[in-house]
């Protein structure tokens, strides 16, 4: 049967970033058999080739949330459709928190849906920044973070971009947590959203890496390797853009490098390309130093050289504040730590103990790198050091076996990378941290919730909701 072409469009105001966004799409039957696939773009209609069948077919758009949006290719009367359109609600409803109203009354009404929520009553957010000496300091959140737009069940803040910044926050039943923020490398707005899913607990989301980076990293987080493979098909426009003009969107190029590292696709992750990306952007994207080092080790080298390379990568990360952008970095940190452990001159340095605490406190925030802690550099481990995810890393075990032999020849990295649940429940961690609070002078007393650092420089979400309630007519 002759192949047909389906015209597919993404129609969404939020897609109007300075770079186009791409999402994978498949044409399938009711049993999931694939009759055609490709990637669609926010820049306009894209033609997807497929072969018609005697049975009904469907266009299935794969979202970064892990959900799918489906459109039938036949009308009620059985006529084949020439095109389909996925609108803003389909694309963004459970991924990014979108702006949902222009009028002040409309915005306030949506904010008030959060008012009185138990998980937000004592919630707060702080903004921290590294100074010229590499030390972290709390800066005024109110002067750098602005409430923008609204959505049902969400509060959105836009943050002025800066270099070397992180959030510290406490929401719901979780103890205080640190999350890395992307620097001013990308032109997309840096937006932090506090959302309450229907029937769920409050959660914080960071958007500002650029749409394509967020899509790739979300798919990796969910194990949707096939969706990323479709997006980064060598013949696709996105792949050509990222690998030919990586300087145009280096954050998305970094996300693609994470994927290729998982796949161990050395042909598409050549050292020269990765060196060029890292040399130009490592100060703004610390993950690149980790990716480059792990890739070099996995290609194969003497164990002594691998240990020195791993130690150097970790020391350089510490010099840059110790905060990669993406949660995917945890698996690389763990692997590099296993290799560097063989270098006694490195193991005694302060970075060793610091990294142990960070890995033990690991608590990613969506695709973002994060850990439990009162401030950047002060992680509060909730599991035993060396038992970071309740089981040993595959590469850690390999490193211990290979070290006496002296040569490492790589391994298959196609297994799931993340998952740091630990031995203690959030309630146990919270009780432990509450007992520590009583002995810490930095916690301030008052009618507001106790916070580490300065209460004056802290945003209390209940205050935001109280102020907005005054605008209700």
N, C-alpha and C positions, 0 to 999 in steps of 0.2 A: 504494500500500500504506500502511496506517495506520502512523503513527509510534509507536515503542515507547519505553519509559523503562528505562534500565539503572541500577540502584543501585550506586554505587561507594564503597568505603571505603578509607581509609588507616589501617592499624593499626600503630602504632609508638610505643614509649615515648618515643623521642627527639622525637616530634612534640609532646610535651606542654609546649611553651613557653607563655609568658603570652599570646602572640598566635597565632592559627591560621596554619598553613602551607598554601600553595596550590601545586598542580602541574597542568600542562596534560595533558589526556587526549583521544585521538582514537579513534573507532571506524572501523576500516578493513578492507578485504578483503586478500587475499594480495598484491595488486599495489599496495597503498598508497592506493587510492582512498578518500576520506573520506566516511563515511556519517553522521557526527555528531561533535561535539567540544564541549568545555567545560573547566571547571577543577574539580578535586576538592579537598576541604578536610580537614584533620586534625580538624575539629570534629565530624564525623559523616558519615553517608551523604549522598551528593549524587546527584541524578537527572540522567542525561545522555540527552537525546532523540536517537534515531537511527531510520533507516528500514531495516527488515530486507530482506535480499536472498535470492535463491535459492542463493547461494554462502556459504561459511563467512565469518564476520566475527570480528574480534578487537578487544579493548580494549587500546590501546597507551598506557602511561604514559611520559611523557618526563621523564628525570631530568637534574639539573644537570650530571652527568658527561658528558652527550651520549649516553648509552646509553638503551635503551628496555626496558621490561618489558611483556610481552604475555600476555594471558589470552584463551583462546578463549571465544566466547560460546555455543558449542554443546557439549553433553556428548558422550561417546562414542556414545551412542544417538541423537544428532541432536536432542535436546531443547534448546530455547533457555533460557539461564540468565537469571534475573531480576536477578542481582547478582554482582559480583566483589569480592574483597578483595585488596589489595596489602599484604603484611606488611613488617615492619621490615627483613628481609634484602633484599627487593626494592628498598626505597626508599633504604637507606643503604649497601649493600655496597661501592660504589666511589665514593661521594661524601664523606660525613662519616665520620670514624673513630668508631665507636660503642663504648660500654662493653660489654665482653663477658664479665663474670663477677663474681660477688659474693665468692667465697672467696679468701683470700690465696694458697692453693696454686694455684688456677686462674689467678689474675692473674700469679703468678710464672712459671708454665709458659708463658704466652703471651709474657711479656717475654723469656724465655730463647730464644724462637725468633729473637730479634735478636742474641743474645750472639755475639760473635766476628765479626759482619758487618764486612767490610773498610771499608765506607763510613761506619761509625759509630765506628771505633776512635779516630779523632782528632776526632770531632765535638764541638762546643761551642755554647752559647747564652748570650748576654748580654742584659740588660735595661737600657735607657737611658731617661732622663726629662729633660724640659726644666725648668729651675729658674725662679724668679720673674723672672730677668733675661733669659730666653730662651736661655740656654746649655744645651747638652746635657751630661749627666753620667751616668756608669755607676752604677747602684744594685745592691744585692745581689739576684741572681736567686734564690738559695735561699730568701730570706725572702718573696719575692713570687710564686714559682712552685711549684706543688705537683703531684706526680705523682698522677694520678687515673685509676682504671679501667685497662683494658687491652684490647687487641685483637690478634689474630694479626698480627704484622708491624708493630706500631705502639706508640709510647710517647706518652702523653697528659699534658699539663701544663695545669692551670687557673691563670690569672694573675689576681691582684687587679687590678681596674680602677683606672686613674688617668688623669690628664689629660696629654696630650702625651707619649706613650710610644712606643717603638719597640724592636724586637729587632735584635740583630746576631748572626749565626750563621755557622758554617761546617760543612757536611755534605757528605760524599762528595768528589768531585773539584772541586767549585766553590770559588772564592775566597770570602773573607768577604763577607757580604751584609747589607744593611739592609732591614727590612720594617716598614711602618707598622702600628700597632695601633689599633683603635677605642677611643675613650674610654668613659667610664662612662655614655654616653647610653642604652645598651640594657640590658635586664634579662636577656638571655641570658648564660650563662656564657661567659667569654672563654677559649677552649681552643686551645692550640697542640699540634699532633700531628706527630710525626716518624714517618713510615711508610716501609716498604720494600715496594713492590708485588712480587708474585711475579716473579722473574727481572729485576727492575728495580733502579734506583739509589735511594738514600734521598732523600726529599723532605719539606719542611716545609709544613704547612697551617695556616691561621689561620681559626678559626670563632668568631664572636661578634658578627657584624653583625646577627643575626636571620635566621631561615630564609628569609623572603621576599626580603630584600635579597640573600642569597647565591644563591638560585635565579635571580633576575633577572640578576645580574652574571655568574654562571657561563654562563647561556645567551648573554649578549652576548659573552662571551669566546670561546665556541665558534661564534659566528655563527648561533645558533638564533633568528633574529628572529621566525619564525613562532610559536615556543613562547611568547615574551614577548608577542607580539600577542594570543595566546589568553588569557594570564593577565590582561592589562590591557585586555581588551575593555571598552568603556564600560559595558556592562550587568552586568559581573561584580561580585561582592561585594568582591574585592580592590581593583579600581579605585575603587569607591565609597569604600572605607575610606581609601585613600592620598590621593585627591584632595579628599575632603570633610574628613577628620580627619587631615591630614598630621602633626599634632603627636603622634599616637598612635604612629606608627612612622616618624620622620623619616629614618632610614637607608634603609628600603625606599622611601620617597618620593623620596629622592635617586637611588636605583637606577632608579626609574621615570623620573625626569627625564633621566638619561643616555640611556635608550632613546628618549624622545620627542625629545631633541636629535639623536640619530642620524637619526631619521625626519623631522626638521624639521617636526614636527606642532605648529605654533604655536597652533592652536585649543585643544589639550589641554595646552599648556605656556604659559599666559598669564603675562605679566610680573608681574601682581599676585600670582598664586599663588606664583611662584618667588621674588619679593621677600619675601613673608611667610615662606617656608621659610628663606631665606638669613638674613634679619634675626634670626630666632630661634635658628638653629643653626649659623651659620657658624664660630663658635669651636670647636665640637665636630666639625663636618663641613666641613673646609676646601674640599672639592670644590665646595661650593655657590657659592663666589665665582667659581670658574672656569666653572662651568656658566652662571651668570647673565651673565657677561661675554661668553662665546662666543655665547650665545643672542642677546644684544643686538646683537653685531656681525653675526651671520648674518642678522638681520632686515633689515639694511641701514642704513648710516650713512656720513658723510663719512670719508675715510681718516684724516685728522688726528685726528678724534674717536676712531676705532677704535684708533689707536696709543696715545693717552692712556689709553683705557679698559683696553687690554691691559696697558700698563705698570703702571697702578694695581693691577690684579688680581694681577700677579706680585709686586709689592712687598708687598702685603698678605699674600700667601701666605708670603713670606719672613719677615715679622714673626711669623707663626703657626708657624714652625718648618720650613716648606717641605715638609711631608709630607701630601699628601692621603690619603684612605683607600684608594681603589680604583685599580687599574692602568689603568682606562679614562681616568684623568686625564692619562696621558702624551700622548694625541692632542690634548687641550685645551692642555696646556702648550706643546707644539710649535707649535700654531696661534697661541697668544697671543704666543709668542716671535717668530714671524715678523712679526706686526703691530707689536709694540713695538720691533722693530729699527729702525723709521723714526724713533724719537724719540732724538736724539743725547744729550739730557740724561739719558735713562734708561740708554742703552747703556753709559755709563761708570761706572755704579754697580756696587758689588760683586755685587749680585744677578744681574747679567748673566753674569759669569763662573761664578758658583755654579750657575746654572741650566744653563749649557752643560755643565758637568761632570756634573750629575745626569742630563741627557738622554743624554749620551754613555755613562753607566754603567748605563742602564736595564736592569733585570732583574726583571720582575714575579714575584710568588710567588702563583700561582693568580690569584684576583681581587684580591689585595692589591697596593698600591703598594710597589715595592721597587727597589733598585739595588745594584750592587756597591760595597762600601765598608767601611772599618775601623770607622766610627762614623757616626751621623747628622751630616750636614754635611761628611763627608770621603769623597765619592764617588771611586772609582778607575775612570776611564773606560776602556772596552775598545774604543772606536772613535773615529774622528775627530770632533771637535766639528763640528756641522753636517751630519753624515752618520749620524744617530742610528739609522736602521733599514736602512741599506744603500741607501736610495732617498729621494728628496726627498718631503716631504709635499705633498699636493695643495694644501692651503691656503697653504703656504709659497710655492709657485710662483705661486698666484693673488695673494698679497699683493704679491709683487715686481712682477707685471704691473700691478696696480691702483694701486700707490702713485703713479706719475707721473700717472695719470688723476685720482685724488682721491676716488673713490666706490667702495664695495664693496656689491654687491647680493646676496650670498649664493651658495651653491652646494649641490650635492647631496651629502649626508653619508652616503649609504647604502652606502659601500664599507667593506671591513674596516679596522679602526682600528689593531690592535696587531700586534706582531711585531718584536722587536729582537734579531736574531741576531748582527749585526755581522760584522766581517771576521776576528776572531781566534777560534780555538777555545778552549774552557775550559782545555785543557791549556796553550796558549800564554799565556793570561791568568794562570794559576796560576804558571808559571815566571817571568813578569814580576814578579808580586807577591812571590814568594819572594825574588827578588833585592833588592827594596825592603826586605823585612823585616830584612835584615842591617844596614841603616843606620838603623833606627828603634829608639830607646831604649826605647819603650813595650813592645816585645815581650819577654816574660819567659821566662827559661830555666828548665828544670826537667824532671822526669820526665814531666810532662803536656805536651800539645801547646802550642806557643807561641801566645799570644793577644794581641791588642791590648788595652791597658788593664789592669785588675786581674784576675789569675787567681783571687783569693779570692772575687770577686763573680761568677765565671763558673760555669755548670753544665756539667760534662763528662759526656756521655752514657754513656761507658764506666764512669764512677764509679757512675752510677745503676744500670746493669745489674749491676755488681759487688756493690753493696749489696743489690739484690733477690735475687741468687743465694744469699745466705746464708739466705733463708727457705725454700729448697727442702728438702723433707723427704726 
